[in-house]
Amino acid sequence: MSGVGIGQRPTTPRRRVMKSLWIGVWLFYLGAPVSDLLHGGHSTGVRILGWLGLAVFVAWYAALVFRTGRGETTRLVVGSLAVLAAQASVLSLSLGREWLVLFVYVSTSSGAALPLRMSRWAIAATSALMTAVALAVPGGHSYLASLLVPALLGGAAMAGVRQLVRTTIELREARATVAQLAANEERLRLARDLHDLLGHSLSLITLKSELAGRMLPAHPEKAAQQVADIEQVSRQALVDVREAVSGYRRPRLAGELAGAQVALTAAGITAALPLDLDPVPADADEEAESALAWALREAVTNVVRHSGARRCTVEVLSRQTLGGPVLELSVEDDGSGDGSAGTPGNGLTGLAERLEKAGGSLEASRTKHGFRLVARVPTGTASTPADVGSGS
């Protein structure tokens, strides 16, 4: 799941290079100032100062745009834009009308670095300053019409991109919150189940223990009956806890498909699930189904938390292989987050071990447009291969 995520800081050298190239490609429009320095007939001293001024302007512009979104205060950004506008003004007034194009970069920087409410005024102020400088520079009015529209549109476009980045960041945070809330709800459910199961039993055991202690000196036979009752209650409590934990640790695939629908929808991801919400053959091994259910839960959790996907497709198929019939689960998303195929984490490692115990296997790999996880378990049946569910 490689790629440059919108709203994410470049954390690797490759992503830093890609962002630098994305910013640097717009420097192509500096051809007019460069041509003026090369063929404008300036003296050697003026050329040196011109090259130095242009280099400082580009460095300041790149630093301002590259660091957008890193938490700098608005006052610092406004100060940086003021320095950039001052450089553009000095260079244009000193070297001529070809340098008016620098104001376009000031305008786009305003849209990229300032909040939307302030960027509107900054873009308008930059355009007004460019107009004033153009009227003061010989022949500048002839360049004004061709630069004013790019300055306004470029600034507005960058303001829109900034707003898109902020919205994307908020969506990522919301997805992480949804996943955390789902995990907390599951822990609360287990806590409630254990409380309901053990509260009455432990209270009864405590009461009978106190009663047996009081009866023991004078009525040992009655105390023995209380002890027998304690044993019976504790055994039943142990059975209840085992059933509760077994139900918690052995989910059913049908239930996990329903849970996946809820989790993906809550995270804003389009879910394509099997039409048959109970696609497991009736004689399938319970441990095998549980392993697939755990695989589905882990895969959906990763999609919600890490992938940044817009669509997730889940398929459950029954296949006939040389080793016998198998039940195959595949989960594929179109996200661009960091997958775990190259360096399996604890979740995928635990899934692989669980599937191996059930006689199955796990495959996780990147695809052209996202990430795909495939889990297979033997069904123990001799039926012919047939699709029992597919994403739609």
Sequence and secondary structure as in RCSB ss.txt:
>XXXX:A:sequence
MSGVGIGQRPTTPRRRVMKSLWIGVWLFYLGAPVSDLLHGGHSTGVRILGWLGLAVFVAWYAALVFRTGRGETTR
LVVGSLAVLAAQASVLSLSLGREWLVLFVYVSTSSGAALPLRMSRWAIAATSALMTAVALAVPGGHSYLASLLVP
ALLGGAAMAGVRQLVRTTIELREARATVAQLAANEERLRLARDLHDLLGHSLSLITLKSELAGRMLPAHPEKAAQ
QVADIEQVSRQALVDVREAVSGYRRPRLAGELAGAQVALTAAGITAALPLDLDPVPADADEEAESALAWALREAV
TNVVRHSGARRCTVEVLSRQTLGGPVLELSVEDDGSGDGSAGTPGNGLTGLAERLEKAGGSLEASRTKHGFRLVA
RVPTGTASTPADVGSGS
>XXXX:A:secstr
  S  TT    SHHHHHHHHHHHHGGGGGGHHHHHHHHHS   HHHHHHHHHHHHHHHHHHHHHHHTTTS   HH
HHHHHHHHHHHHHHHHHHHH GGGGGHHHHHHHHHHHHS HHHHHHHHHHHHHHHHHHHHHSTTTHHHHHHHHHH
HHHHHHHHHHHHHHHHHHHHHHHHHHHHHHHHHHHHHHHHHHHHHHHHHHHHHHHHHHHHHHHHHTTT HHHHHH
HHHHHHHHHHHHHHHHHHHHHHHHS  HHHHHHHHHHHHHHTT EEE  SSS  S TTS HHHHHHHHHHHHHHH
HHIIIII  SEEEEEEEEEEETTEEEEEEEEEE   S  SSSS  HHHHHHHHHHHHTT EEEEEE SSSEEEEE
EEE       B      
